[in-house]
Amino acid sequence: MIKLLLFLNLFLLEPVVIDVKVRGMVCSFCAQGIEKNISKLKMVENVDVNLKKGFVSIIVKDGENIDMNKIEQIIKDAGYQILK
Ligand SMILES: [Cu+2]
């Protein structure tokens, strides 16, 4: 799916957005911590946490490869659970 999105991105020039479902984020401190740590990744253009819906929305920089392992590791290290 992600490869397909990247492929389409070459033609449409739309940003690639990844939504990760996360359990355990309850307040703005949770959101800020995750946003801060994920935004440090080179491939990340922008991070937005939706507390109500419980997901982390990541916009990938043009031309960067998506490393889901790194993203998931940051979320796990912060003490949250990823839902698939
Ligand atoms: Cu919190």
PDB file of the backbone (N, CA, C, O) and the ligand in Angstrom, with CONECT records:
HET     CU  A 101       1
ATOM      1  N   MET A   1       0.837  -1.208   0.000  1.00  0.00           N
ATOM      2  CA  MET A   1       0.000   0.000   0.000  1.00  0.00           C
ATOM      3  C   MET A   1       0.870   1.255   0.000  1.00  0.00           C
ATOM      4  O   MET A   1       0.652   2.177  -0.787  1.00  0.00           O
ATOM      5  N   ILE A   2       1.844   1.274   0.883  1.00  0.00           N
ATOM      6  CA  ILE A   2       2.710   2.451   0.972  1.00  0.00           C
ATOM      7  C   ILE A   2       3.514   2.608  -0.318  1.00  0.00           C
ATOM      8  O   ILE A   2       3.692   3.725  -0.804  1.00  0.00           O
ATOM      9  N   LYS A   3       3.994   1.509  -0.869  1.00  0.00           N
ATOM     10  CA  LYS A   3       4.743   1.584  -2.127  1.00  0.00           C
ATOM     11  C   LYS A   3       3.864   2.132  -3.243  1.00  0.00           C
ATOM     12  O   LYS A   3       4.306   2.919  -4.080  1.00  0.00           O
ATOM     13  N   LEU A   4       2.617   1.699  -3.231  1.00  0.00           N
ATOM     14  CA  LEU A   4       1.673   2.179  -4.243  1.00  0.00           C
ATOM     15  C   LEU A   4       1.463   3.678  -4.093  1.00  0.00           C
ATOM     16  O   LEU A   4       1.431   4.408  -5.083  1.00  0.00           O
ATOM     17  N   LEU A   5       1.320   4.134  -2.854  1.00  0.00           N
ATOM     18  CA  LEU A   5       1.134   5.558  -2.602  1.00  0.00           C
ATOM     19  C   LEU A   5       2.327   6.358  -3.098  1.00  0.00           C
ATOM     20  O   LEU A   5       2.168   7.416  -3.707  1.00  0.00           O
ATOM     21  N   LEU A   6       3.532   5.842  -2.832  1.00  0.00           N
ATOM     22  CA  LEU A   6       4.737   6.530  -3.275  1.00  0.00           C
ATOM     23  C   LEU A   6       4.785   6.598  -4.795  1.00  0.00           C
ATOM     24  O   LEU A   6       5.176   7.611  -5.375  1.00  0.00           O
ATOM     25  N   PHE A   7       4.384   5.514  -5.421  1.00  0.00           N
ATOM     26  CA  PHE A   7       4.363   5.432  -6.875  1.00  0.00           C
ATOM     27  C   PHE A   7       3.408   6.477  -7.447  1.00  0.00           C
ATOM     28  O   PHE A   7       3.744   7.200  -8.385  1.00  0.00           O
ATOM     29  N   LEU A   8       2.213   6.541  -6.866  1.00  0.00           N
ATOM     30  CA  LEU A   8       1.225   7.511  -7.330  1.00  0.00           C
ATOM     31  C   LEU A   8       1.706   8.936  -7.093  1.00  0.00           C
ATOM     32  O   LEU A   8       1.434   9.845  -7.878  1.00  0.00           O
ATOM     33  N   ASN A   9       2.418   9.104  -6.003  1.00  0.00           N
ATOM     34  CA  ASN A   9       2.905  10.431  -5.626  1.00  0.00           C
ATOM     35  C   ASN A   9       3.788  11.040  -6.705  1.00  0.00           C
ATOM     36  O   ASN A   9       3.812  12.258  -6.880  1.00  0.00           O
ATOM     37  N   LEU A  10       4.514  10.192  -7.429  1.00  0.00           N
ATOM     38  CA  LEU A  10       5.397  10.685  -8.484  1.00  0.00           C
ATOM     39  C   LEU A  10       4.598  11.409  -9.562  1.00  0.00           C
ATOM     40  O   LEU A  10       5.098  12.329 -10.210  1.00  0.00           O
ATOM     41  N   PHE A  11       3.367  10.987  -9.744  1.00  0.00           N
ATOM     42  CA  PHE A  11       2.558  11.563 -10.815  1.00  0.00           C
ATOM     43  C   PHE A  11       1.644  12.673 -10.318  1.00  0.00           C
ATOM     44  O   PHE A  11       1.419  13.669 -11.006  1.00  0.00           O
ATOM     45  N   LEU A  12       1.134  12.488  -9.136  1.00  0.00           N
ATOM     46  CA  LEU A  12       0.128  13.433  -8.642  1.00  0.00           C
ATOM     47  C   LEU A  12       0.739  14.564  -7.830  1.00  0.00           C
ATOM     48  O   LEU A  12       0.121  15.614  -7.654  1.00  0.00           O
ATOM     49  N   LEU A  13       1.955  14.349  -7.335  1.00  0.00           N
ATOM     50  CA  LEU A  13       2.611  15.313  -6.476  1.00  0.00           C
ATOM     51  C   LEU A  13       1.774  15.682  -5.251  1.00  0.00           C
ATOM     52  O   LEU A  13       1.858  16.794  -4.730  1.00  0.00           O
ATOM     53  N   GLU A  14       0.980  14.738  -4.816  1.00  0.00           N
ATOM     54  CA  GLU A  14       0.249  14.931  -3.573  1.00  0.00           C
ATOM     55  C   GLU A  14       1.142  14.444  -2.443  1.00  0.00           C
ATOM     56  O   GLU A  14       1.911  13.502  -2.635  1.00  0.00           O
ATOM     57  N   PRO A  15       1.060  15.063  -1.270  1.00  0.00           N
ATOM     58  CA  PRO A  15       1.862  14.542  -0.162  1.00  0.00           C
ATOM     59  C   PRO A  15       1.416  13.142   0.255  1.00  0.00           C
ATOM     60  O   PRO A  15       0.230  12.814   0.220  1.00  0.00           O
ATOM     61  N   VAL A  16       2.398  12.322   0.650  1.00  0.00           N
ATOM     62  CA  VAL A  16       2.077  10.997   1.164  1.00  0.00           C
ATOM     63  C   VAL A  16       1.779  11.121   2.661  1.00  0.00           C
ATOM     64  O   VAL A  16       2.596  11.619   3.437  1.00  0.00           O
ATOM     65  N   VAL A  17       0.597  10.658   3.040  1.00  0.00           N
ATOM     66  CA  VAL A  17       0.192  10.741   4.438  1.00  0.00           C
ATOM     67  C   VAL A  17       0.023   9.331   4.998  1.00  0.00           C
ATOM     68  O   VAL A  17      -0.647   8.486   4.406  1.00  0.00           O
ATOM     69  N   ILE A  18       0.645   9.100   6.152  1.00  0.00           N
ATOM     70  CA  ILE A  18       0.504   7.803   6.815  1.00  0.00           C
ATOM     71  C   ILE A  18      -0.270   8.018   8.097  1.00  0.00           C
ATOM     72  O   ILE A  18       0.082   8.883   8.899  1.00  0.00           O
ATOM     73  N   ASP A  19      -1.315   7.246   8.298  1.00  0.00           N
ATOM     74  CA  ASP A  19      -2.055   7.289   9.556  1.00  0.00           C
ATOM     75  C   ASP A  19      -1.757   6.026  10.352  1.00  0.00           C
ATOM     76  O   ASP A  19      -1.964   4.914   9.867  1.00  0.00           O
ATOM     77  N   VAL A  20      -1.267   6.204  11.583  1.00  0.00           N
ATOM     78  CA  VAL A  20      -0.979   5.071  12.453  1.00  0.00           C
ATOM     79  C   VAL A  20      -1.958   5.111  13.616  1.00  0.00           C
ATOM     80  O   VAL A  20      -2.052   6.112  14.326  1.00  0.00           O
ATOM     81  N   LYS A  21      -2.690   4.008  13.809  1.00  0.00           N
ATOM     82  CA  LYS A  21      -3.619   3.945  14.952  1.00  0.00           C
ATOM     83  C   LYS A  21      -2.828   3.634  16.215  1.00  0.00           C
ATOM     84  O   LYS A  21      -2.066   2.669  16.265  1.00  0.00           O
ATOM     85  N   VAL A  22      -3.021   4.466  17.232  1.00  0.00           N
ATOM     86  CA  VAL A  22      -2.250   4.315  18.460  1.00  0.00           C
ATOM     87  C   VAL A  22      -3.187   4.310  19.661  1.00  0.00           C
ATOM     88  O   VAL A  22      -4.085   5.145  19.768  1.00  0.00           O
ATOM     89  N   ARG A  23      -2.965   3.362  20.556  1.00  0.00           N
ATOM     90  CA  ARG A  23      -3.756   3.292  21.783  1.00  0.00           C
ATOM     91  C   ARG A  23      -2.934   3.857  22.939  1.00  0.00           C
ATOM     92  O   ARG A  23      -1.740   3.584  23.056  1.00  0.00           O
ATOM     93  N   GLY A  24      -3.583   4.643  23.787  1.00  0.00           N
ATOM     94  CA  GLY A  24      -2.920   5.099  25.015  1.00  0.00           C
ATOM     95  C   GLY A  24      -2.628   6.585  25.071  1.00  0.00           C
ATOM     96  O   GLY A  24      -2.215   7.104  26.108  1.00  0.00           O
ATOM     97  N   MET A  25      -2.841   7.271  23.957  1.00  0.00           N
ATOM     98  CA  MET A  25      -2.621   8.723  23.979  1.00  0.00           C
ATOM     99  C   MET A  25      -3.868   9.367  24.565  1.00  0.00           C
ATOM    100  O   MET A  25      -4.960   9.249  24.009  1.00  0.00           O
ATOM    101  N   VAL A  26      -3.693  10.057  25.707  1.00  0.00           N
ATOM    102  CA  VAL A  26      -4.896  10.572  26.377  1.00  0.00           C
ATOM    103  C   VAL A  26      -4.925  12.095  26.525  1.00  0.00           C
ATOM    104  O   VAL A  26      -5.991  12.680  26.716  1.00  0.00           O
ATOM    105  N   CYS A  27      -3.755  12.736  26.439  1.00  0.00           N
ATOM    106  CA  CYS A  27      -3.769  14.183  26.668  1.00  0.00           C
ATOM    107  C   CYS A  27      -2.801  14.884  25.714  1.00  0.00           C
ATOM    108  O   CYS A  27      -2.118  14.244  24.914  1.00  0.00           O
ATOM    109  N   SER A  28      -2.762  16.213  25.818  1.00  0.00           N
ATOM    110  CA  SER A  28      -1.930  16.972  24.896  1.00  0.00           C
ATOM    111  C   SER A  28      -0.439  16.723  25.124  1.00  0.00           C
ATOM    112  O   SER A  28       0.369  16.952  24.224  1.00  0.00           O
ATOM    113  N   PHE A  29      -0.070  16.260  26.316  1.00  0.00           N
ATOM    114  CA  PHE A  29       1.345  15.943  26.559  1.00  0.00           C
ATOM    115  C   PHE A  29       1.743  14.692  25.776  1.00  0.00           C
ATOM    116  O   PHE A  29       2.838  14.623  25.217  1.00  0.00           O
ATOM    117  N   CYS A  30       0.860  13.719  25.742  1.00  0.00           N
ATOM    118  CA  CYS A  30       1.103  12.533  24.917  1.00  0.00           C
ATOM    119  C   CYS A  30       1.308  12.972  23.465  1.00  0.00           C
ATOM    120  O   CYS A  30       2.262  12.563  22.804  1.00  0.00           O
ATOM    121  N   ALA A  31       0.403  13.801  22.996  1.00  0.00           N
ATOM    122  CA  ALA A  31       0.432  14.242  21.602  1.00  0.00           C
ATOM    123  C   ALA A  31       1.722  15.002  21.304  1.00  0.00           C
ATOM    124  O   ALA A  31       2.377  14.754  20.291  1.00  0.00           O
ATOM    125  N   GLN A  32       2.076  15.914  22.180  1.00  0.00           N
ATOM    126  CA  GLN A  32       3.278  16.722  21.946  1.00  0.00           C
ATOM    127  C   GLN A  32       4.532  15.871  21.925  1.00  0.00           C
ATOM    128  O   GLN A  32       5.415  16.079  21.093  1.00  0.00           O
ATOM    129  N   GLY A  33       4.615  14.908  22.843  1.00  0.00           N
ATOM    130  CA  GLY A  33       5.792  14.046  22.911  1.00  0.00           C
ATOM    131  C   GLY A  33       5.976  13.263  21.633  1.00  0.00           C
ATOM    132  O   GLY A  33       7.079  13.189  21.092  1.00  0.00           O
ATOM    133  N   ILE A  34       4.894  12.677  21.150  1.00  0.00           N
ATOM    134  CA  ILE A  34       4.961  11.884  19.921  1.00  0.00           C
ATOM    135  C   ILE A  34       5.282  12.769  18.726  1.00  0.00           C
ATOM    136  O   ILE A  34       6.109  12.417  17.885  1.00  0.00           O
ATOM    137  N   GLU A  35       4.630  13.909  18.659  1.00  0.00           N
ATOM    138  CA  GLU A  35       4.868  14.818  17.540  1.00  0.00           C
ATOM    139  C   GLU A  35       6.324  15.266  17.504  1.00  0.00           C
ATOM    140  O   GLU A  35       6.948  15.322  16.444  1.00  0.00           O
ATOM    141  N   LYS A  36       6.847  15.579  18.674  1.00  0.00           N
ATOM    142  CA  LYS A  36       8.229  16.067  18.760  1.00  0.00           C
ATOM    143  C   LYS A  36       9.215  14.994  18.283  1.00  0.00           C
ATOM    144  O   LYS A  36      10.107  15.267  17.481  1.00  0.00           O
ATOM    145  N   ASN A  37       9.036  13.765  18.794  1.00  0.00           N
ATOM    146  CA  ASN A  37       9.995  12.714  18.467  1.00  0.00           C
ATOM    147  C   ASN A  37       9.907  12.263  17.011  1.00  0.00           C
ATOM    148  O   ASN A  37      10.932  12.020  16.373  1.00  0.00           O
ATOM    149  N   ILE A  38       8.701  12.153  16.490  1.00  0.00           N
ATOM    150  CA  ILE A  38       8.565  11.704  15.100  1.00  0.00           C
ATOM    151  C   ILE A  38       9.027  12.785  14.135  1.00  0.00           C
ATOM    152  O   ILE A  38       9.576  12.483  13.076  1.00  0.00           O
ATOM    153  N   SER A  39       8.808  14.042  14.499  1.00  0.00           N
ATOM    154  CA  SER A  39       9.205  15.120  13.583  1.00  0.00           C
ATOM    155  C   SER A  39      10.727  15.216  13.438  1.00  0.00           C
ATOM    156  O   SER A  39      11.222  15.884  12.530  1.00  0.00           O
ATOM    157  N   LYS A  40      11.470  14.550  14.333  1.00  0.00           N
ATOM    158  CA  LYS A  40      12.932  14.542  14.216  1.00  0.00           C
ATOM    159  C   LYS A  40      13.415  13.656  13.069  1.00  0.00           C
ATOM    160  O   LYS A  40      14.542  13.808  12.596  1.00  0.00           O
ATOM    161  N   LEU A  41      12.569  12.740  12.629  1.00  0.00           N
ATOM    162  CA  LEU A  41      12.973  11.845  11.537  1.00  0.00           C
ATOM    163  C   LEU A  41      13.130  12.642  10.240  1.00  0.00           C
ATOM    164  O   LEU A  41      12.345  13.538   9.931  1.00  0.00           O
ATOM    165  N   LYS A  42      14.174  12.278   9.498  1.00  0.00           N
ATOM    166  CA  LYS A  42      14.516  13.007   8.276  1.00  0.00           C
ATOM    167  C   LYS A  42      13.395  12.952   7.226  1.00  0.00           C
ATOM    168  O   LYS A  42      13.190  13.902   6.471  1.00  0.00           O
ATOM    169  N   MET A  43      12.684  11.833   7.195  1.00  0.00           N
ATOM    170  CA  MET A  43      11.682  11.649   6.145  1.00  0.00           C
ATOM    171  C   MET A  43      10.375  12.394   6.417  1.00  0.00           C
ATOM    172  O   MET A  43       9.489  12.450   5.565  1.00  0.00           O
ATOM    173  N   VAL A  44      10.271  12.964   7.616  1.00  0.00           N
ATOM    174  CA  VAL A  44       8.978  13.517   8.040  1.00  0.00           C
ATOM    175  C   VAL A  44       8.853  15.010   7.761  1.00  0.00           C
ATOM    176  O   VAL A  44       9.693  15.818   8.156  1.00  0.00           O
ATOM    177  N   GLU A  45       7.777  15.339   7.069  1.00  0.00           N
ATOM    178  CA  GLU A  45       7.479  16.744   6.773  1.00  0.00           C
ATOM    179  C   GLU A  45       6.654  17.346   7.914  1.00  0.00           C
ATOM    180  O   GLU A  45       6.905  18.468   8.354  1.00  0.00           O
ATOM    181  N   ASN A  46       5.666  16.578   8.383  1.00  0.00           N
ATOM    182  CA  ASN A  46       4.789  17.089   9.428  1.00  0.00           C
ATOM    183  C   ASN A  46       4.118  15.934  10.184  1.00  0.00           C
ATOM    184  O   ASN A  46       3.842  14.879   9.612  1.00  0.00           O
ATOM    185  N   VAL A  47       3.866  16.152  11.462  1.00  0.00           N
ATOM    186  CA  VAL A  47       3.189  15.139  12.279  1.00  0.00           C
ATOM    187  C   VAL A  47       2.006  15.786  12.974  1.00  0.00           C
ATOM    188  O   VAL A  47       2.100  16.903  13.482  1.00  0.00           O
ATOM    189  N   ASP A  48       0.901  15.074  12.988  1.00  0.00           N
ATOM    190  CA  ASP A  48      -0.265  15.599  13.672  1.00  0.00           C
ATOM    191  C   ASP A  48      -0.952  14.464  14.428  1.00  0.00           C
ATOM    192  O   ASP A  48      -1.273  13.426  13.850  1.00  0.00           O
ATOM    193  N   VAL A  49      -1.174  14.676  15.726  1.00  0.00           N
ATOM    194  CA  VAL A  49      -1.846  13.652  16.522  1.00  0.00           C
ATOM    195  C   VAL A  49      -3.307  14.031  16.702  1.00  0.00           C
ATOM    196  O   VAL A  49      -3.634  15.147  17.107  1.00  0.00           O
ATOM    197  N   ASN A  50      -4.179  13.077  16.393  1.00  0.00           N
ATOM    198  CA  ASN A  50      -5.601  13.266  16.642  1.00  0.00           C
ATOM    199  C   ASN A  50      -5.981  12.437  17.863  1.00  0.00           C
ATOM    200  O   ASN A  50      -6.149  11.221  17.777  1.00  0.00           O
ATOM    201  N   LEU A  51      -6.111  13.109  18.991  1.00  0.00           N
ATOM    202  CA  LEU A  51      -6.368  12.393  20.251  1.00  0.00           C
ATOM    203  C   LEU A  51      -7.730  11.714  20.250  1.00  0.00           C
ATOM    204  O   LEU A  51      -7.874  10.582  20.710  1.00  0.00           O
ATOM    205  N   LYS A  52      -8.725  12.420  19.728  1.00  0.00           N
ATOM    206  CA  LYS A  52     -10.092  11.881  19.743  1.00  0.00           C
ATOM    207  C   LYS A  52     -10.183  10.570  18.978  1.00  0.00           C
ATOM    208  O   LYS A  52     -10.770   9.593  19.442  1.00  0.00           O
ATOM    209  N   LYS A  53      -9.585  10.579  17.787  1.00  0.00           N
ATOM    210  CA  LYS A  53      -9.670   9.384  16.950  1.00  0.00           C
ATOM    211  C   LYS A  53      -8.560   8.398  17.261  1.00  0.00           C
ATOM    212  O   LYS A  53      -8.625   7.240  16.848  1.00  0.00           O
ATOM    213  N   GLY A  54      -7.535   8.846  17.990  1.00  0.00           N
ATOM    214  CA  GLY A  54      -6.454   7.959  18.380  1.00  0.00           C
ATOM    215  C   GLY A  54      -5.527   7.599  17.245  1.00  0.00           C
ATOM    216  O   GLY A  54      -5.102   6.449  17.129  1.00  0.00           O
ATOM    217  N   PHE A  55      -5.207   8.567  16.404  1.00  0.00           N
ATOM    218  CA  PHE A  55      -4.181   8.234  15.422  1.00  0.00           C
ATOM    219  C   PHE A  55      -3.161   9.342  15.232  1.00  0.00           C
ATOM    220  O   PHE A  55      -3.400  10.517  15.510  1.00  0.00           O
ATOM    221  N   VAL A  56      -1.998   8.896  14.736  1.00  0.00           N
ATOM    222  CA  VAL A  56      -0.908   9.806  14.432  1.00  0.00           C
ATOM    223  C   VAL A  56      -0.828   9.904  12.915  1.00  0.00           C
ATOM    224  O   VAL A  56      -0.700   8.899  12.216  1.00  0.00           O
ATOM    225  N   SER A  57      -0.904  11.123  12.428  1.00  0.00           N
ATOM    226  CA  SER A  57      -0.918  11.362  10.996  1.00  0.00           C
ATOM    227  C   SER A  57       0.418  11.984  10.582  1.00  0.00           C
ATOM    228  O   SER A  57       0.802  13.049  11.065  1.00  0.00           O
ATOM    229  N   ILE A  58       1.112  11.295   9.679  1.00  0.00           N
ATOM    230  CA  ILE A  58       2.457  11.719   9.301  1.00  0.00           C
ATOM    231  C   ILE A  58       2.501  12.060   7.820  1.00  0.00           C
ATOM    232  O   ILE A  58       2.100  11.261   6.974  1.00  0.00           O
ATOM    233  N   ILE A  59       2.988  13.249   7.520  1.00  0.00           N
ATOM    234  CA  ILE A  59       3.209  13.630   6.121  1.00  0.00           C
ATOM    235  C   ILE A  59       4.677  13.412   5.799  1.00  0.00           C
ATOM    236  O   ILE A  59       5.565  13.907   6.493  1.00  0.00           O
ATOM    237  N   VAL A  60       4.914  12.654   4.723  1.00  0.00           N
ATOM    238  CA  VAL A  60       6.279  12.286   4.345  1.00  0.00           C
ATOM    239  C   VAL A  60       6.834  13.314   3.360  1.00  0.00           C
ATOM    240  O   VAL A  60       6.138  13.771   2.454  1.00  0.00           O
ATOM    241  N   LYS A  61       8.091  13.662   3.559  1.00  0.00           N
ATOM    242  CA  LYS A  61       8.753  14.596   2.647  1.00  0.00           C
ATOM    243  C   LYS A  61       8.853  14.016   1.252  1.00  0.00           C
ATOM    244  O   LYS A  61       9.026  12.809   1.083  1.00  0.00           O
ATOM    245  N   ASP A  62       8.745  14.874   0.256  1.00  0.00           N
ATOM    246  CA  ASP A  62       8.888  14.456  -1.134  1.00  0.00           C
ATOM    247  C   ASP A  62      10.190  13.689  -1.344  1.00  0.00           C
ATOM    248  O   ASP A  62      11.262  14.144  -0.946  1.00  0.00           O
ATOM    249  N   GLY A  63      10.084  12.533  -1.968  1.00  0.00           N
ATOM    250  CA  GLY A  63      11.270  11.791  -2.357  1.00  0.00           C
ATOM    251  C   GLY A  63      11.933  10.994  -1.248  1.00  0.00           C
ATOM    252  O   GLY A  63      12.937  10.323  -1.487  1.00  0.00           O
ATOM    253  N   GLU A  64      11.393  11.055  -0.047  1.00  0.00           N
ATOM    254  CA  GLU A  64      11.982  10.306   1.070  1.00  0.00           C
ATOM    255  C   GLU A  64      11.322   8.928   1.177  1.00  0.00           C
ATOM    256  O   GLU A  64      10.131   8.769   0.913  1.00  0.00           O
ATOM    257  N   ASN A  65      12.117   7.952   1.567  1.00  0.00           N
ATOM    258  CA  ASN A  65      11.566   6.626   1.803  1.00  0.00           C
ATOM    259  C   ASN A  65      10.910   6.578   3.176  1.00  0.00           C
ATOM    260  O   ASN A  65      11.340   7.239   4.121  1.00  0.00           O
ATOM    261  N   ILE A  66       9.855   5.772   3.252  1.00  0.00           N
ATOM    262  CA  ILE A  66       9.141   5.655   4.520  1.00  0.00           C
ATOM    263  C   ILE A  66       9.707   4.488   5.309  1.00  0.00           C
ATOM    264  O   ILE A  66       9.699   3.351   4.837  1.00  0.00           O
ATOM    265  N   ASP A  67      10.194   4.764   6.499  1.00  0.00           N
ATOM    266  CA  ASP A  67      10.686   3.701   7.381  1.00  0.00           C
ATOM    267  C   ASP A  67       9.682   3.510   8.525  1.00  0.00           C
ATOM    268  O   ASP A  67       9.757   4.165   9.565  1.00  0.00           O
ATOM    269  N   MET A  68       8.743   2.588   8.290  1.00  0.00           N
ATOM    270  CA  MET A  68       7.683   2.373   9.285  1.00  0.00           C
ATOM    271  C   MET A  68       8.247   1.838  10.599  1.00  0.00           C
ATOM    272  O   MET A  68       7.704   2.103  11.672  1.00  0.00           O
ATOM    273  N   ASN A  69       9.358   1.071  10.503  1.00  0.00           N
ATOM    274  CA  ASN A  69       9.952   0.522  11.727  1.00  0.00           C
ATOM    275  C   ASN A  69      10.361   1.626  12.682  1.00  0.00           C
ATOM    276  O   ASN A  69      10.127   1.536  13.887  1.00  0.00           O
ATOM    277  N   LYS A  70      10.972   2.667  12.140  1.00  0.00           N
ATOM    278  CA  LYS A  70      11.422   3.780  12.977  1.00  0.00           C
ATOM    279  C   LYS A  70      10.243   4.487  13.626  1.00  0.00           C
ATOM    280  O   LYS A  70      10.274   4.814  14.812  1.00  0.00           O
ATOM    281  N   ILE A  71       9.222   4.716  12.848  1.00  0.00           N
ATOM    282  CA  ILE A  71       8.032   5.397  13.371  1.00  0.00           C
ATOM    283  C   ILE A  71       7.399   4.564  14.484  1.00  0.00           C
ATOM    284  O   ILE A  71       7.059   5.077  15.550  1.00  0.00           O
ATOM    285  N   GLU A  72       7.249   3.264  14.208  1.00  0.00           N
ATOM    286  CA  GLU A  72       6.629   2.388  15.202  1.00  0.00           C
ATOM    287  C   GLU A  72       7.481   2.283  16.467  1.00  0.00           C
ATOM    288  O   GLU A  72       6.955   2.213  17.577  1.00  0.00           O
ATOM    289  N   GLN A  73       8.798   2.271  16.285  1.00  0.00           N
ATOM    290  CA  GLN A  73       9.684   2.159  17.434  1.00  0.00           C
ATOM    291  C   GLN A  73       9.558   3.377  18.344  1.00  0.00           C
ATOM    292  O   GLN A  73       9.533   3.243  19.567  1.00  0.00           O
ATOM    293  N   ILE A  74       9.479   4.548  17.752  1.00  0.00           N
ATOM    294  CA  ILE A  74       9.332   5.781  18.532  1.00  0.00           C
ATOM    295  C   ILE A  74       8.039   5.735  19.348  1.00  0.00           C
ATOM    296  O   ILE A  74       8.023   6.095  20.526  1.00  0.00           O
ATOM    297  N   ILE A  75       6.976   5.297  18.718  1.00  0.00           N
ATOM    298  CA  ILE A  75       5.677   5.240  19.406  1.00  0.00           C
ATOM    299  C   ILE A  75       5.719   4.220  20.537  1.00  0.00           C
ATOM    300  O   ILE A  75       5.210   4.476  21.629  1.00  0.00           O
ATOM    301  N   LYS A  76       6.325   3.067  20.276  1.00  0.00           N
ATOM    302  CA  LYS A  76       6.433   2.028  21.310  1.00  0.00           C
ATOM    303  C   LYS A  76       7.326   2.480  22.457  1.00  0.00           C
ATOM    304  O   LYS A  76       6.997   2.282  23.626  1.00  0.00           O
ATOM    305  N   ASP A  77       8.460   3.088  22.114  1.00  0.00           N
ATOM    306  CA  ASP A  77       9.391   3.558  23.147  1.00  0.00           C
ATOM    307  C   ASP A  77       8.745   4.603  24.052  1.00  0.00           C
ATOM    308  O   ASP A  77       9.097   4.722  25.226  1.00  0.00           O
ATOM    309  N   ALA A  78       7.805   5.352  23.503  1.00  0.00           N
ATOM    310  CA  ALA A  78       7.122   6.365  24.293  1.00  0.00           C
ATOM    311  C   ALA A  78       6.051   5.735  25.193  1.00  0.00           C
ATOM    312  O   ALA A  78       5.448   6.409  26.029  1.00  0.00           O
ATOM    313  N   GLY A  79       5.827   4.423  25.003  1.00  0.00           N
ATOM    314  CA  GLY A  79       4.916   3.700  25.888  1.00  0.00           C
ATOM    315  C   GLY A  79       3.511   3.505  25.354  1.00  0.00           C
ATOM    316  O   GLY A  79       2.592   3.196  26.112  1.00  0.00           O
ATOM    317  N   TYR A  80       3.340   3.684  24.048  1.00  0.00           N
ATOM    318  CA  TYR A  80       2.012   3.513  23.472  1.00  0.00           C
ATOM    319  C   TYR A  80       1.953   2.260  22.601  1.00  0.00           C
ATOM    320  O   TYR A  80       2.965   1.717  22.157  1.00  0.00           O
ATOM    321  N   GLN A  81       0.728   1.841  22.387  1.00  0.00           N
ATOM    322  CA  GLN A  81       0.542   0.598  21.624  1.00  0.00           C
ATOM    323  C   GLN A  81       0.002   0.910  20.230  1.00  0.00           C
ATOM    324  O   GLN A  81      -0.916   1.714  20.069  1.00  0.00           O
ATOM    325  N   ILE A  82       0.581   0.266  19.241  1.00  0.00           N
ATOM    326  CA  ILE A  82       0.120   0.463  17.866  1.00  0.00           C
ATOM    327  C   ILE A  82      -0.945  -0.558  17.534  1.00  0.00           C
ATOM    328  O   ILE A  82      -0.767  -1.755  17.762  1.00  0.00           O
ATOM    329  N   LEU A  83      -2.060  -0.077  16.989  1.00  0.00           N
ATOM    330  CA  LEU A  83      -3.159  -0.961  16.606  1.00  0.00           C
ATOM    331  C   LEU A  83      -3.111  -1.180  15.109  1.00  0.00           C
ATOM    332  O   LEU A  83      -2.929  -0.239  14.337  1.00  0.00           O
ATOM    333  N   LYS A  84      -3.279  -2.451  14.697  1.00  0.00           N
ATOM    334  CA  LYS A  84      -3.239  -2.726  13.259  1.00  0.00           C
ATOM    335  C   LYS A  84      -4.547  -3.338  12.797  1.00  0.00           C
ATOM    336  O   LYS A  84      -4.704  -3.640  11.614  1.00  0.00           O
TER     337      LYS A  84
HETATM  338 CU    CU A 101      -0.842  12.260  28.039  1.00  0.00          CU2+
END
